[in-house]
Amino acid sequence: MIIDVIIPAFNEEQSIALVVKGLDYSILRSIIVADNGSSDGTALIAQEAGAHVVKEPNKGYGAACLAGVSFSLQQHSPPDILVFIDGDYSDYPEQLPDLLQPILDGKADLVIGSRALGKRDRGAMLPQQIFGNWLATTLIRLFYGYRFTDLGPFRAITREAYLRLNMIDRNFGWTVEMQVKAAKNKLRVAEVPVNYRVRIGTSKVTGTLKGSILAGYKILLTIFRYL
């Protein structure tokens, strides 16, 4: 199995090396940091830690993910599995084998690392995140018939499944777009418990009132767009 990890990152110089070095290189082909126009040392530190760095100056979480995927797919041999993890060290990179196992066992096309099912440090998720996840997953269950407990960023998907989804969102709707389209395409989906800690640095999304409102609006818009 060829496995590539994609880490969207914007101004994560304090944490990016911890994420890159926390991943198990022995089971991976590439660790790709999609630098989303950082103004700090994120790109250099990531490169020094052993990652490939892809530049995506156009801001947006989804834009960074798309850039990382594009780099992966252009390699001489295409990946079998794509993994996504945030660059803020809130997820535990060492839990990657748990995330991969349902795919390796042939039981899933997409695996979501669920923070709701794992152990979460106090304050790791803000109240608006917890409520937003509950609302989004409830709406997906009601309208699409798929049960999720989280929109967690730590996830793995087969290349074939990813290509079927035709991912296009370039900002806050990326994770929910993947899950909604997975439901519409009848993918085999699994969730595994993952632990979650307080991120290093300030969140670019839920760390501000404006970011929280915009993210919530985009998530709801994405859920209803594909009905």
Stockholm file with secondary structure:
# STOCKHOLM 1.0

chainA/1-227         MIIDVIIPAFNEEQSIALVVKGLDYSILRSIIVADNGSSDGTALIAQEAGAHVVKEPNKGYGAACLAGVSFSLQQHSPPDILVFIDGDYSDYPEQLPDLLQPILDGKADLVIGSRALGKRDRGAMLPQQIFGNWLATTLIRLFYGYRFTDLGPFRAITREAYLRLNMIDRNFGWTVEMQVKAAKNKLRVAEVPVNYRVRIGTSKVTGTLKGSILAGYKILLTIFRYL
#=GR chainA/1-227 SS CCEEEEEEESSCTTTHHHHHHHSCGGGCSEEEEEECSCSSSHHHHHHHTTCEEEECCSCCHHHHHHHHHHHHHTSSSCCSEEEECCSSSCBCGGGHHHHHHHHHTTSCSEEEEETTTSCBCTTSSCHHHHHHHHHHHHHHHHHHCCCCSCCCSCEEEEHHHHHHHCCCCCSTTHHHHHHHHHHHTTCCEEEEECCBCCCSSCCSSTTSHHHHHHHHHHHHHHHHHTC
#=GC SS_cons         CCEEEEEEESSCTTTHHHHHHHSCGGGCSEEEEEECSCSSSHHHHHHHTTCEEEECCSCCHHHHHHHHHHHHHTSSSCCSEEEECCSSSCBCGGGHHHHHHHHHTTSCSEEEEETTTSCBCTTSSCHHHHHHHHHHHHHHHHHHCCCCSCCCSCEEEEHHHHHHHCCCCCSTTHHHHHHHHHHHTTCCEEEEECCBCCCSSCCSSTTSHHHHHHHHHHHHHHHHHTC
//
